[in-house]
Amino acid sequence: MSRLQIVIPLYPAVTHLDFTGPHQVLSRLPDTDVLVASMGGADVEAEGLTFTGLADLAKVERCDLLCVPGGFGATDAMLDEAFMDEIRRLGGGARYLTSVCTGSLILAAAGFLTGKRAACHWAWRDLLRPFGAIVDEGRVVRDGDVITGGGVTAGLDFAFVVAAELAGESFAQAIQLGLEYAPSPPFQSGRPELASPEVLAVVKARLSPAVETRVAAAQAAADRLNAVS
């Protein structure tokens, strides 16, 4: 029996927890290889950390599960045709298409989320609409063989859902116990509907400089997709 291959494609300015969280869980699955790759195998800088020793994405022949992380770099990534060609190639042959945070925008730009329910970071989930995706506010959303997680830390919950799908609930629970994943946040402000108006305003202000660029990029990517289809 061949080993299951999971591929996590990286790009500049990816959010590292978007993929390191799921990687920590998925790398513990039996008979599974988790391959982290970038264009040309180049090093990738992610919020002060540099990831090296990466596989060349173009030389990855296939995958069973594609897991696309998000980050502010997703804005440029979904307009990078060379990168998107590899996403379409690998995703087209994958059994499962998955993402964390704004990685769903990349899946959508590749044409994989049309008519599918999908999650995204709360600040950017409406950008899925121009691609024909159905916005879902869930932390982890499944639509057939498409599994998407919400923003950043949702990648852990997402990874356990994927682990249960691939290896069964008992095995996924054993991984959870081994990692002592028993979240008990000190503050109830992890979602916009839970945060105080003051905290929500601060975060929206921090994100506002990226809004115009990201909206324009999403629309351009959607227009490109719609022109092809």
Sequence and secondary structure as in RCSB ss.txt:
>XXXX:A:sequence
MSRLQIVIPLYPAVTHLDFTGPHQVLSRLPDTDVLVASMGGADVEAEGLTFTGLADLAKVERCDLLCVPGGFGAT
DAMLDEAFMDEIRRLGGGARYLTSVCTGSLILAAAGFLTGKRAACHWAWRDLLRPFGAIVDEGRVVRDGDVITGG
GVTAGLDFAFVVAAELAGESFAQAIQLGLEYAPSPPFQSGRPELASPEVLAVVKARLSPAVETRVAAAQAAADRL
NAVS
>XXXX:A:secstr
   EEEEEE  TT  HHHHHHHHHHHTTSTTEEEEEEEGGG  EEETTEEE S EEGGG    SEEEE  STTHH
HHTT HHHHHHHHHHHHH SEEEEETTHHHHHHHTT  TT EE   TTTGGGGGGGT EE   SEEEETTEEEE 
STTHHHHHHHHHHHHHH HHHHHHHHHHTT     SSS SSTTTS HHHHHHHHHHHHHHHHHHHHHHHHHHHHH
HHH 
